[in-house]
Amino acid sequence: MVFKDKTVLITGGSRGIGKAIALRLASEGANIVIVGKTAEPNPKLDGTIFSAAEEIEKAGPGKLLPLQGDIRFEESIRQIVKATVDTFGKIDILVNNASAISLTPTDQTEWKRWELMQNINVRGTFFMCKSCIPYLIKAHNPHILNLSPPLNMQAGWFANHLAYTMSKYGMSMIVFGLADELKKHRIGVNALWPKTTIATAVVQNLLGGDFLIQRSRKPEIVADAAYYILQRPSYDCTGNFFIDEQVLQEQGVTDFTSYAVNPQQKLMMDLFI
């Protein structure tokens, strides 16, 4: 198993893409730490960190640690990293998946929503990276993977939802900078983004409901792409802005039908593509 005895820390691991990545890597022997805010069932959200933990435990032989945490806060990040190291003794891979979204124009963007996106997407991701670096330096083939888009500097992506674009591009700028900064430590720092919309709670509840879900792919396509990226040599695989479909094509995948929620519907391209 490719990830046997590896310790993988995943933020936003309760559902969607984060949970799919956890399931994929657990099936390959990794010890998984999932971080999420949802500890109690919510009718609008699918699952909690504990229900996700039950699924992940069944996926593979590795051990699992579910942690309730909020990466907006320094003390929470410290506790997350400490609990991970206390339990497994190391961190080999950090996946920054936690994110907030609001596709509003500037005049409709509330202060608290702007703060939420900046604090989770940018500040939380930055300080998760900072806190894990001392342990990643000691790891064999260490990786940081941010779920963030390529830096497509077209005005339209800013004009339509400036606050959200700033926050997601902030995550990508972390990749851009850390890849070079951490090259001397042989830590691979990359971004991964889906070519199409992905069937998640965000798409269901905030973006387009069932209409968009039917035109989306399943989270497993992103998880499979992450699986291939994270096993590449970290010293040679860094500073990339990967697209899930392209990663799988490089692995010889030609038929993506099984990833579609509804193969009869035309797929919707994701933002920033």
RARARA-V595335 format. One record per backbone hydrogen bond with DSSP energy under -1.0 kcal/mol. CO is the residue of the C=O (numbers start at 1). NH is the residue of the N-H. Records with the same first field share a line. If there is no record, write none. Layout:
# RARARA-V595335
CO = NH, NH
This chain:
# RARARA-V595335
1 = 4
3 = 6
6 = 31
7 = 92, 93
8 = 33
9 = 95
10 = 35
15 = 19
16 = 20
17 = 21
18 = 22
19 = 23
20 = 24
21 = 25
22 = 26
23 = 27
25 = 30
26 = 29
28 = 3
29 = 5
31 = 8
32 = 65
33 = 10
34 = 67
35 = 12, 13
36 = 69
38 = 49
42 = 45
48 = 52
49 = 53
50 = 54
51 = 55
52 = 56
53 = 57
54 = 58
56 = 59
63 = 32
65 = 34
67 = 36
70 = 73
73 = 77
74 = 78
75 = 79
76 = 80
77 = 81
78 = 82
79 = 83
80 = 84
81 = 85
82 = 86
83 = 87
84 = 88
85 = 89
92 = 143
93 = 9
94 = 145
95 = 11, 97
96 = 147
102 = 104
105 = 108
106 = 109
110 = 114
111 = 115
112 = 116
113 = 117
114 = 118
115 = 119
116 = 120
117 = 121
118 = 122, 123
119 = 124
122 = 126
123 = 127
124 = 128
125 = 129
126 = 130
127 = 131
128 = 132
129 = 133
132 = 135, 136
133 = 137
136 = 139
142 = 188
143 = 94
144 = 190
145 = 96
146 = 148, 192
150 = 152
151 = 153
152 = 154
154 = 157
155 = 158, 159
156 = 160
161 = 165
162 = 166
163 = 167
164 = 168
165 = 169
166 = 170
167 = 171
168 = 172
169 = 173
170 = 174
171 = 175
172 = 176
173 = 177
174 = 178
175 = 179
177 = 181
178 = 182
182 = 185, 187
183 = 186
188 = 144
189 = 239
190 = 146
191 = 242
193 = 244
195 = 270
197 = 217
198 = 200
200 = 204
201 = 205
202 = 206, 207
203 = 208, 209
208 = 212
209 = 213
210 = 214
213 = 216
215 = 268
216 = 261
217 = 199
218 = 221
219 = 223
220 = 224
221 = 225
222 = 226
223 = 227
224 = 228
225 = 229
226 = 230
229 = 232
233 = 236, 237
240 = 191
242 = 193
243 = 247
244 = 248
245 = 249
246 = 250
248 = 253
249 = 252
256 = 259
257 = 260
259 = 218
262 = 265
268 = 197
270 = 273
